[in-house]
Amino acid sequence: MKRSTTSLLFLTALATLTSGCFLRTDYLLGELNKPSEPTAAPPPIPARERVARLTRAQLVDAYVDSREVARWMSALGSSPQVILDQMECLRKSSGGTNKVCFENFMDKAVTDSLWGLPPPPKDVDPVNPDAAEVDAARFLANAMSIAQSLVSLQDSLQEQVGPDLLGPGIQEGAESAAQYVSARRWGRKLGRPSNAVVLSGGGANGAFSAGIMWRLLGILEQCRGKPEPEGCGDARIDLAAGTSTGALISTMVDLFHTPGQEARARRLLLDNYTCTVESDLYCVNSTWIWKIASDLRGLVRFDGVQSKLRGAVVPAQFNNDTELVAVSVDFNTGDVYGISDQDPQDIDPNASEQQRVEGFINAVVASIVEPVLAEPIPWVPSNAGRLQGTFLDGGVRSGLPLLQAVQRGAERVLVISTGGLQAENAHPPPHAVSTLMRTIDLFVTQPRVGEVQQGELAAVGRRFAEFNVCEERLADVRNTGNVGPFCRRTGPGFVPKEPVALQAATSMWLGAARFEQVASSWRSAWMFRPESTLQTASGYSFSPAVMRPLFEDGVKTFQQRCTEVLRLFDIRGDIAKRECEKSGDAAVAEAEKQFHPVGMCTDKKPEQRKCD
């Protein structure tokens, strides 16, 4: 999410509004200090629904046999007493050690074969791992976390949420999770990591991220479908999650993984971020500026973006093996919505292909509309058809949505940010509006680093819980020497563990590589835009002169770290290796050959286009 245009418009509005006797600053202060009109607050989200959301969030993950795990989830929902007992134990032990609460949970889970889970095996083999046991450890670790989340909810509500709400809420959440993991087209594979890309917002600065993805998809286009040692087999990206401009790029990543759309997706990605101007993307609500404070909900409408998406998105994207997640915020509730094209909760199963396409286009556009600058989106798709709200740019709360990949079970994640590790240097602000603009810059930049580290901690915490549950379940096996490699997922039957250097913040999160127990089940690499003197875009300004150097910078940045990314995603083969050996300048030259002449992008196009 970018900001500069907002402040300029705010200044213009002030000048217009104060063109008479209101020009004086004391009038403005008086208006700002006026008490708000008393109105009835909207009703809170029902406690039962919040219980369902927390339950689902804990259970959703990637499993080897998703349909079997879905049955366990449904059984948990129908028989939640173990979780309710664990909640009571946690409540009674509040302020002291609660270890016994988790031990009791595991005792019941193992001895009673809860929810239809298989009993622990007599032996384990990290060369030929038992997939059911791998899934059981992950599922139980996730289920074990539900009670603590619900106790925290009770504390937040400052009231005891009784069994009459807890039981039905747990059942709803567990069933929603079961339907999601069953419907999703990708899952956990023991011999190949589940791969994800996570992309930040940033308006036209998304050209940097687009350059990275254009280059990565180009390598995949050449090597996919070809056997090793020349090709890279079935290498692919399983999940693409993005906020704002990152959601637009993620849509092209998803399109690329739709058979027959590979070249078209890369062409669209390059054209959209090297040959686009403002009038291609939106129209301006040209009216009196004082209407900002009355009935104008946004300065622009993204009709051009919607048209571009209608021309790009194809129904087959809903049936490919890559999941697309667009992140937005409902201003009515403050909730973050990660709308998925593979989640039955988000896509109406009874809708026509065209309705599903239009609904998801709405979800992507909702992710990019900044407050004040653009009109909010009144609905996003849901299993009931439309979820009503006031949906805007996900960057308001989740500018770099790594948690979407963590919660959905990705094992290898490439995190791409259009901004640097810290805000760019600025001159001393000469006036109040300049101070406001700088403040918004700082608000937007720093949370991205924190959000990535939060995601890392969440992932490592989940996987540590899985490791501990695995060891507890296998405490009585005969071949105890195999337990360590099996639970660390480091045997030959699991995903290969490659050392990957993380390039992150100066006070960076240590990363999973520092913890042997989870180093094979979680790994990420971070690409923040390198500090440079390149011009960047502000607000909704789109210019080939600014975007092309940023796109080229993305291509070059990827090329410098190409080998690292291929290791991360386990992309093998001689074709990919040769592509990594090219210089950054050579890769940039390949991109430049495909740029349209600048005149084709700008000539005969208005600087602005008014809405009808």
C-alpha positions, 0 to 999 in steps of 0.5 A, a space after each residue: 500500500 502506498 500513500 503520497 497521493 492521499 496526502 496531496 489530495 488531503 491538502 487540496 481538499 483542505 485548501 478548497 474547503 477553507 476557501 472562505 472564512 474557514 481558512 484559519 487553522 483554528 477552524 480546522 482544529 475545532 472541526 477535528 475536535 468535534 465529538 462524534 454523533 452518538 450511534 448504535 454500534 454494529 452487533 459483535 461477531 457471535 461467539 459461536 462464529 469466533 469459536 468456529 474461526 479459531 478451530 478452523 485456523 488451527 486445523 487447516 494445514 497440508 496433509 498427505 492423505 487429505 481425505 482421511 484427515 478430513 474424516 478425523 476433523 469431522 469426528 473431532 467436531 462431532 466429539 469435542 469433549 477432549 478439547 473441552 476438558 483440556 480447556 477446563 484444565 488450562 483454566 484451572 492451571 492459569 498462572 502456573 504450569 499447564 504441562 499436565 493439560 497437554 499430557 492428558 490430551 496426548 494420553 487420551 489421543 494415543 490410548 483411545 485412538 481419538 477421532 479414528 486416528 490409527 494407533 502408533 506403529 510398532 516400528 518406523 522407517 525414515 526411508 519409507 515413511 508411514 504417511 498415516 503416522 506423519 499425518 497423525 502427528 501433524 493433525 494432533 499437534 494442530 488439534 492440541 492448540 485449539 483449547 488454548 486459542 479458545 481460552 484466550 478468546 474467553 479471556 478476550 470476551 471477559 465472559 465464560 463461553 459455555 458448552 452450548 456455544 463451544 461445541 457447535 462452534 468447534 463442530 462448524 470450524 472442524 467441518 469447514 477445515 475438513 471441506 477445505 483440505 478435501 477440496 484443495 488440489 494440492 497437499 503434502 508430498 513426502 518426497 517433494 516440498 509444498 512451495 509457495 510465493 508470498 507477495 507484498 503490495 506497493 502499487 506500480 512498485 510491484 514491477 520489482 516483484 513482477 520481474 522476479 516472478 517473470 524470471 522464475 516462471 520462465 525457468 519453470 516454463 522451460 524445464 517443467 514436464 521434462 524428466 531429470 537430469 535435463 528437466 525438473 519434472 513436476 516442479 511447481 508453485 503450489 500456493 500464491 498469496 498476495 496483497 494489493 499488487 501482490 494479488 494481481 501478480 499472484 493471479 498471473 502465477 496461478 494462470 501460469 500453472 493452468 495447462 496451455 496458459 504458461 506463455 500467456 501468463 508471462 506475457 501478461 505479467 510483463 506487459 502489465 508491469 512495463 507497459 501500463 499507464 493510469 488510464 488503463 487501470 482506473 477512471 477518476 470520479 471527477 466531482 467537487 472535492 468537498 464530497 470526500 467528506 459527504 458521499 464520495 467513497 473513493 477518488 477512483 474506480 478500478 474499472 480498467 483493472 477489472 477489464 484486464 482481469 476479465 480478459 486474463 482469468 480463465 475458469 480452468 484456474 479453479 481446477 488447476 493444482 495451484 491455489 490463489 489467495 487474495 488478501 483484503 480487509 473488511 473495514 466493517 469488522 477489521 477482519 483480514 480475508 484471505 479469499 482462496 480459489 480452492 476453498 469451498 468456504 469462499 467459492 459457491 459450489 453451485 455458482 456457474 463458471 462465470 459467476 465464480 470468475 466474476 466473484 474472484 475478480 472482485 476479491 482481487 480488486 478488493 485487495 488493491 483499493 486503498 482507503 480514500 483513494 479508491 471506492 471500496 468493494 461491497 462484497 467478496 465471494 463466499 459459499 453463500 454467494 456474496 459476503 457483504 462488507 466494505 472491503 479494501 486493500 489488505 495492506 491495511 492489516 497484512 501487507 506481506 501475508 506470510 501467515 496465509 502460507 503458514 496456516 495453509 501448510 506450505 513447507 518452502 516459501 519465497 517472500 517478496 517485498 516491493 519495499 526495502 528492509 527500512 524506509 528510504 531516507 527523507 529530508 526534514 519535513 517542511 510542513 505538517 502534510 509532509 510530516 503526515 506523508 513520512 509518517 504513513 511511509 514508516 507505518 507501511 514499511 516496518 510492519 512488513 519486516 515484523 509480519 514476516 518474522 511473525 509468520 516465521 515464528 508461527 511456522 516454527 511453533 507449529 512444526 515444533 509441536 508436530 515434532 514433539 507429538 511425533 516423539 510422544 507417539 513413537 515413545 514405545 517403538 522397537 527401533 528407537 534409533 529411527 525415531 529422531 530422523 523420522 520425527 525430524 523428517 530428514 530420512 531419504 523418504 522425506 523432502 531433502 534438507 538443503 542449507 539455504 541462506 536467508 537474507 532478511 532484517 539486520 536483527 533477523 529471525 534466526 530461521 528454521 535452519 537453526 532448529 534441527 527438529 524443524 529444519 526440513 519441514 519449514 524453510 523460507 527465503 526473503 527478497 526485500 527490494 535492494 536499496 538503490 537510487 531507482 525512482 519509485 512510484 507513489 500512490 496510483 501512478 503508473 509509468 513505464 519510465 518508472 516501472 521498467 527499471 524496477 522490473 529489470 531490478 527484479 529480474 537481476 535480483 532473482 538472477 543473483 539468488 537463482 541457485 538459492 531459490 531453486 534449492 528452496 523449491 527443489 527445482 532440479 535439472 540441467 536446464 534450470 542450472 544453466 539458466 541460473 548460470 546466466 549473468 544478471 545483465 543477460 537475464 535483463 536483456 532477455 526481458 528488454 527484448 520483449 518490452 513494447 516500444 514506450 510509445 505503444 504504451 503511452 501514445 494517444 492515451 489520456 493522462 486521466 480518464 473520467 468515470 461515466 
